[in-house]
Amino acid sequence: MPHLLVDISAHGYGHVAQTAPVVNALAQRVGDLRVTLRSAAPRALLQQRFQCDFEHIPVELDFGMKMVNAVEVDMALSAAAYRDYHADWHARVRQAAQEMRALRADLLLANVSYLSLAAAHAVGVRAVAMCCLNWADIYSHYCMSDAAGATIHAQMLAAYNSAELFLRVEPAMPMPDLDKARTIGPIAQVGRNRREEIFAKYPAGRGNRLILVAMGGIEFRLPMEQWPHIEGVGWLLPQAWNIERDDMIPFESLDLPFGDLLASCDAVLTKPGYGTFVEASCAGVPVLYVSRDDWPEQPCLVRWLERNNVCREVPRERLHSGDIAQVLGDLWAQARPPAPVAGGAQQAARVLAGMLHE
């Protein structure tokens, strides 16, 4: 029974959204596949996304960047966290290598932990990295001026380049410093429209346009209880916000997978992030987004979104006032381009299946 070890970043939910379709496609190709997931992402999210059996080891192998909220990076805290993480880098790699050896994996798929890749190289486990970004590029954007910046960046980059392959998932950052990058198509787990089931549980929403509020896996609460009502619009938003209004309902109460909720809506309000941007576009759902300031991945995502969907940026101040009726009208007045095809999962699965069969 071939054993696939999958290490997934919990910096937002996009890494899970990107990885699950690949593993699902691979499990269909390799019928006796054993899968171990290592991630700090919630088990409930993993169970919703992964359609194959898996063992879950809840561990954080990377932290990406330390965030103030979903759209703002804490640069000082991030630089300090990386100094601590790399204080004895070689000892950290040795420990991770011991843990990997004990798992007896045949192949590692990392999205996008560089420690995992360094450990796999140390114990001779074949390894593939896959993502639309890498933490070396993100680190260099924010922290290169740190006293330890050059050393830390070099260690990160060496770990990424130790992988046999880096599958660069479109839309992606350029990644010019990766030696073995191979570009593949977009990856998305496209849901199905289940509006009638939503209206059965949310009868007040019938006849309205539905907007899903999905700010990703990092908290970014909007003061929607203070927003004005917009005629003909109903909102699906997180239960944790504890907002009770006739035009708003917690999406958790609908008990539907995220992809189906998204595919059932007339728009999604979000931040620039791989999972929601690509899944919305492949489902033909228009996107409203709030800028992530200087997040270096944002230009690549927004350019792709503008080519493949209809979208509008919402200024931050309008998210506080709720003055977005005109923005919505402009969004829905746009002509939609053809929905993009998410072929990246099958491309990646073919690569991984070939490596497991060798």
Buried (B, 14 or more C-beta within 10 A) or exposed (E): EBBBBBBBBBBBBBBBBBBBBBBBBBBBBBEEBBBBBBBBBBEEBBEBBBBBEBEBBEEEBBBBBBBEEBBBBBBEEBBBBBBEBBEEBEEBBBEBBEBBBEBEBBBBBBBBBBBBBBBBBBBEBBBBBBBBBBBBBBBBBBBEEBEBBEEBBEBBBBBBBBBBBBBBBBBBBEBEBBEBBBEBBBBBBBBEBBBEBBBEEBEEBEEBBBBBBBBBBBEBBBEBEEBEEBEEBBBBBBEEBEBEBEBBBBBEEBEBBBBBBBBBBBBBBBBBBBBBBBBBBBBBBBBBBBBBEEBBBBEBBBEBBEEBBBBBBBEEEBBEEBBBBEBBEEBBEEEEEEBBEBBBBBBBBBBBBEBBEE
